[in-house]
């Protein structure tokens, strides 16, 4: 049997391809680590809040029992009154179809209304939506901005996760785009609760909360 000569690969072609592959794998690994941290924050924190007597803690204990539909019903009045944590958690439920129909635009609206109030979880999730173009136009500059703000408002593993995701987004941006994203984050100021930005009928319009 005639042996075939080894296939040679042009280094000039292989190097960029390998670099892109490594960049993609790093971004996927960072996303997996972030989801592990953020799901712990989202669901684990709700369980620990049972010991507290405030209204928000009582209403969010439904998460620990996987009662997504009940949780959505209980969180909606708080979200309607501008509670940032309730808005962020409802956004997550709309994004992933947990107790609510999956709706990216509704999720982006809810995340936005919580993010402008300074909620780090909503800022990070909104950044990921801009990165993927889910519910909003894909925009790496805005993705960088919101992820940078989320990293600045958190500590420990959560902060590291947001920072790694921000850097993964930065790997797809030009120098000028990164500078613009940094400028937007630096000049950002906390806002106040505002009416729905992207959902005309508001957070109560769903299969479970008809107006």
C-alpha positions, -999 to +999 in steps of 0.1 A: +000+000+000+014+034-010+018+057+019+003+091+015+026+121+023+015+140+054-008+169+047+009+202+052-010+232+065+000+267+057+009+284+091-004+317+078-038+301+074-038+278+104-027+304+130-057+327+127-081+298+125-066+282+157-068+316+174-104+320+165-111+285+178-094+291+211-112+324+215-146+307+209-138+279+234-127+304+260-159+324+255-180+292+259-161+282+290-166+316+305-203+316+298-207+282+315-189+294+346-210+326+347-242+307+344-232+285+373-224+315+394-254+335+384-279+307+388-265+302+423-271+339+430-306+339+414-319+307+430-297+302+460-301+338+473-339+334+471-337+303+493-315+321+519-339+350+520-366+329+536-352+338+570-359+375+564-393+391+570-393+415+541-420+413+515-396+406+486-381+376+504-415+361+511-425+364+475-393+350+460-393+318+481-413+302+453-381+299+434-368+274+460-398+251+453-395+254+415-428+272+415-421+293+384-457+302+376-464+312+412-432+331+414-441+351+383-475+359+397-460+370+430-431+390+415-453+409+389-468+434+414-434+442+428-420+446+392-449+468+383-439+492+412-403+493+400-386+468+423-353+462+405-347+427+419-382+416+409-377+431+374-344+413+370-358+379+381-389+383+359-366+392+330-347+359+336-380+340+336-391+356+303-357+350+287-358+313+295-395+305+295-397+298+332-433+303+343-438+327+314-438+323+276-402+328+264-400+363+250-367+380+244-381+415+239-400+413+272-369+400+290-348+428+275-374+454+287-374+440+322-336+438+324-333+473+311-357+488+337-337+470+365-303+478+349-309+515+349-315+513+386-281+497+391-291+460+395-259+441+387-276+409+377-299+428+352-269+447+338-250+415+332-279+398+316-287+428+294-251+428+283-254+392+272-285+400+253-268+428+234-239+404+227-262+378+213-288+401+197-317+386+217-346+410+221-323+439+211-301+447+181-267+431+185-243+457+198-209+448+212-203+483+225-235+482+247-227+446+257-193+457+269-208+487+287-234+467+307-210+438+315-184+463+327-209+479+350-220+445+363-184+437+371-179+470+388-209+464+411-201+429+422-174+411+441-156+377+442-165+350+418-195+369+404-173+399+396-147+376+379-174+360+358-187+393+345-152+406+339-143+375+318-175+378+298-168+415+292-133+406+280-147+379+257-169+405+241-139+428+239-121+402+218-147+408+191-143+446+192-120+471+177-099+494+199-122+524+192-152+503+201-137+492+234-128+529+242-164+538+235-178+510+257-155+521+285-166+557+281-203+548+283-197+527+314-176+555+331-202+582+323-232+560+333-254+573+362-281+555+380-316+562+368-350+556+381-378+532+373-395+542+340-425+529+321-420+499+298-394+505+271-401+476+248-433+459+259-462+482+251-487+465+275-462+461+303-451+431+325-487+421+333-495+411+297-488+374+296-506+341+297-506+342+335-513+379+340-539+391+316-547+428+319 
